[in-house]
């Protein structure tokens, strides 16, 4: 006998885990062949900081900060790879 495990992650600000467990259990009861056993249980809740959520969102769901619209817009100054002769003399 083999046992197959699946991991389902749902991101939400609030969720009734018992309702989700029951929904998955009912779906499995209806779709799996007779004689197959299954166990459905909630594995807990993970709370994220703002930065932690951005990292988890990218790793788990593949949504970047740019795609989500909450990326930090840093002001970057253009750095000249080839400074002029007068700039080279300043540091000498």
C-alpha positions in Angstrom: 0.0 0.0 0.0 1.2 3.5 -0.8 0.2 6.8 0.9 0.2 9.9 -1.2 0.4 13.3 0.5 -0.7 16.7 -0.9 -0.1 20.1 0.5 -2.7 22.8 -0.1 -2.0 26.4 0.9 -4.7 29.1 1.0 -3.8 32.7 1.6 -6.6 34.8 3.2 -7.0 37.4 5.9 -9.5 35.1 7.6 -10.7 31.5 6.9 -12.9 28.9 8.6 -10.6 25.9 8.4 -13.4 23.5 9.3 -15.4 24.5 6.3 -12.4 24.0 4.0 -11.6 20.7 5.6 -15.2 19.5 5.1 -15.2 20.7 1.5 -12.1 18.8 0.6 -13.3 15.7 2.5 -16.6 15.8 0.6 -14.8 16.2 -2.8 -12.6 13.3 -2.0 -15.5 11.1 -0.9 -17.3 11.8 -4.2 -14.3 11.5 -6.5 -12.1 8.7 -5.1 -12.8 5.1 -5.9 -14.4 2.8 -3.3 -11.9 1.5 -0.7 -9.4 4.4 -0.8 -8.8 6.0 2.6 -8.1 9.7 3.1 -7.4 12.0 6.0 -8.0 15.7 5.8 -6.9 18.0 8.6 -5.8 21.6 9.0 -2.1 22.1 9.6 -2.2 25.4 11.4 -2.0 29.1 10.5 1.2 31.0 9.6 1.1 34.7 10.3 3.5 36.8 8.2 5.0 40.3 8.7 4.7 42.6 5.7 8.1 41.7 4.4 7.7 38.0 5.2 4.4 37.9 3.3 6.1 39.5 0.2 8.7 36.7 0.3 6.2 33.9 0.9 3.9 35.3 -1.8 6.7 35.0 -4.3 7.9 31.6 -3.2 4.5 29.9 -2.7 2.3 31.6 -5.3 4.9 33.1 -7.8 3.6 36.6 -7.4 6.3 39.3 -7.3 6.0 42.6 -5.5 5.9 44.3 -8.9 3.1 42.1 -10.1 1.2 42.7 -6.9 1.7 46.5 -7.2 3.4 46.9 -3.8 7.0 47.1 -4.9 9.3 49.7 -3.3 10.1 52.4 -5.8 13.7 53.3 -5.0 15.2 56.4 -6.6 18.3 55.2 -8.3 21.0 57.5 -9.4 22.7 56.8 -12.7 26.3 55.7 -12.2 28.6 56.6 -15.0 30.8 53.5 -15.7 33.3 55.7 -17.5 33.9 59.0 -15.6 35.3 61.9 -17.4 38.9 63.0 -16.9 37.9 65.8 -14.6 36.1 63.4 -12.3 39.1 61.1 -12.2 41.3 63.9 -11.1 39.0 64.8 -8.1 39.7 61.5 -6.4 43.5 61.5 -7.2 
